[in-house]
């Protein structure tokens, strides 16, 4: 039975848990939403290539995070954040924060997928992988944001350190491809 979130938005097709990794869960949620099928979708383990591929899109660049090993190594100081302006990602999209090669003294990235759209805000996944443990399944944890910069909380506030990107399955391929 699909899980229904605030506003009645259904993001799953018979999915009750998601990976307990921010990257794996965001990628999985976007793949479920954008799969175009009503079949049940199962996540079985990390580092398995699934479709559709998910991309991180920035102002002038994009990268396939599904199939590019160590994709974060391609995010350098020259990468400029995606120009969200006052808009928010929508159902089927997400947000990523990726360190631009600087020592942040903490986590180097954080990813979230929109699971519900509400009036003026979005509900976005907020999973965190346990240290030194394999990725497994866990109940979905979310936060509500009214501005993309709300996603920068908890150590990602430094705009010069972290590039803000849009997660999508349909990147603007007129931009420069990384990887």
C-alpha positions in Angstrom: 0.0 0.0 0.0 1.6 3.4 -1.0 2.4 5.7 1.8 0.5 9.0 1.6 2.2 12.1 2.9 1.0 15.6 3.8 -1.2 17.2 1.1 -2.1 13.7 -0.2 1.0 13.4 -2.4 1.9 9.8 -2.9 5.6 9.3 -3.7 5.8 5.5 -3.4 4.6 2.5 -5.2 4.3 -0.1 -2.4 7.4 1.3 -0.6 7.3 1.6 3.2 11.0 2.2 3.9 13.9 3.9 2.2 17.7 3.5 2.4 19.1 5.1 5.5 21.6 7.1 3.4 20.8 10.6 2.2 22.2 9.9 -1.3 20.7 6.4 -1.7 17.3 7.5 -0.4 17.1 10.7 -2.5 18.1 8.8 -5.6 15.7 5.9 -4.8 12.7 8.2 -4.2 13.3 10.1 -7.4 13.6 6.9 -9.3 10.3 5.6 -7.8 8.5 8.9 -8.6 9.9 9.1 -12.1 9.8 5.4 -13.0 6.5 5.7 -14.9 5.2 2.4 -13.6 2.6 1.3 -11.1 4.6 -1.8 -10.1 6.1 -2.2 -6.7 9.7 -0.9 -6.5 12.2 -2.5 -4.2 15.6 -1.2 -3.1 17.9 -4.1 -2.4 21.3 -2.7 -1.8 23.6 0.3 -2.3 25.8 0.9 -5.4 23.4 -0.7 -7.8 22.7 1.2 -11.0 18.9 1.8 -11.4 16.9 3.8 -13.8 16.0 6.5 -14.4 19.4 8.0 -13.7 19.5 10.9 -11.3 21.6 14.0 -12.0 22.8 16.9 -9.9 22.4 20.1 -11.8 24.2 23.3 -11.0 24.2 26.7 -12.7 26.5 25.7 -15.6 27.1 22.0 -15.0 25.4 18.7 -14.4 26.6 15.2 -13.4 25.1 11.8 -13.4 25.2 10.7 -9.7 23.8 7.3 -10.5 26.6 6.1 -12.6 29.6 8.4 -11.9 31.9 6.8 -9.4 33.0 9.4 -6.7 30.9 12.0 -8.4 31.6 14.4 -5.6 35.2 14.7 -6.7 34.1 16.6 -9.8 32.5 19.3 -7.7 35.2 21.9 -7.3 35.4 25.6 -6.3 34.5 26.6 -9.9 31.0 25.0 -9.6 28.3 27.7 -9.0 25.0 26.8 -7.2 21.8 26.1 -9.1 19.9 29.4 -9.5 16.7 28.4 -7.6 15.9 32.0 -6.8 12.7 31.9 -4.8 11.5 28.6 -6.3 11.5 25.2 -4.7 12.1 21.8 -6.3 8.9 19.9 -7.0 7.7 16.3 -6.6 10.2 14.2 -8.6 13.1 16.6 -7.9 15.4 17.2 -5.0 18.2 19.2 -3.5 21.9 18.4 -2.9 24.6 20.2 -1.1 28.1 19.1 -2.1 31.4 20.3 -0.7 33.5 22.1 -3.3 36.7 20.5 -2.2 37.2 22.3 1.0 37.7 20.9 4.5 34.3 21.5 6.2 35.1 19.8 9.5 32.0 17.6 9.1 29.9 16.0 6.5 30.8 16.7 2.9 27.4 16.4 1.3 23.7 16.1 2.0 20.8 15.0 -0.4 17.1 15.2 -0.1 14.1 14.3 -2.4 10.8 16.1 -2.4 8.1 13.7 -1.3 5.2 16.2 -0.9 4.4 19.7 -2.1 2.3 21.9 0.1 1.2 25.5 -0.2 4.5 27.5 -0.3 6.6 24.6 1.1 7.9 21.1 0.3 8.4 18.0 2.4 11.9 16.7 1.7 13.7 13.5 2.7 16.3 14.0 5.5 18.0 10.6 5.9 21.4 10.2 7.6 23.6 7.1 7.2 24.9 5.6 10.4 28.7 5.9 10.8 30.7 2.8 9.8 27.6 0.7 9.1 26.2 -0.7 5.8 23.3 1.1 4.2 20.0 -0.6 5.1 16.3 0.3 5.1 14.6 2.6 7.6 11.4 4.6 8.0 11.5 7.8 5.9 12.5 11.0 7.9 11.5 14.3 6.4 11.8 18.1 7.0 9.6 20.9 5.7 11.3 23.7 3.9 10.0 27.0 2.5 13.2 28.1 0.9 16.0 26.0 -0.6 18.4 27.6 1.9 16.5 26.0 4.7 18.1 22.8 3.6 21.5 24.3 4.5 21.0 23.8 8.3 23.1 21.5 10.5 26.6 22.3 9.1 26.0 23.2 5.5 25.5 26.9 6.0 28.8 28.1 4.4 27.9 29.0 0.8 31.5 29.2 -0.2 32.1 25.6 0.9 29.0 23.9 -0.4 27.4 24.0 -3.9 23.6 23.8 -3.9 22.3 21.7 -6.7 18.9 20.5 -8.1 18.4 16.7 -8.3 16.5 15.7 -11.4 16.1 12.9 -13.9 15.9 15.4 -16.8 19.0 17.7 -16.6 19.6 20.6 -18.9 22.0 18.9 -21.3 23.0 22.3 -22.8 25.1 22.7 -19.7 28.6 21.3 -19.3 28.6 17.6 -18.3 31.0 16.6 -15.5 32.5 13.2 -15.1 
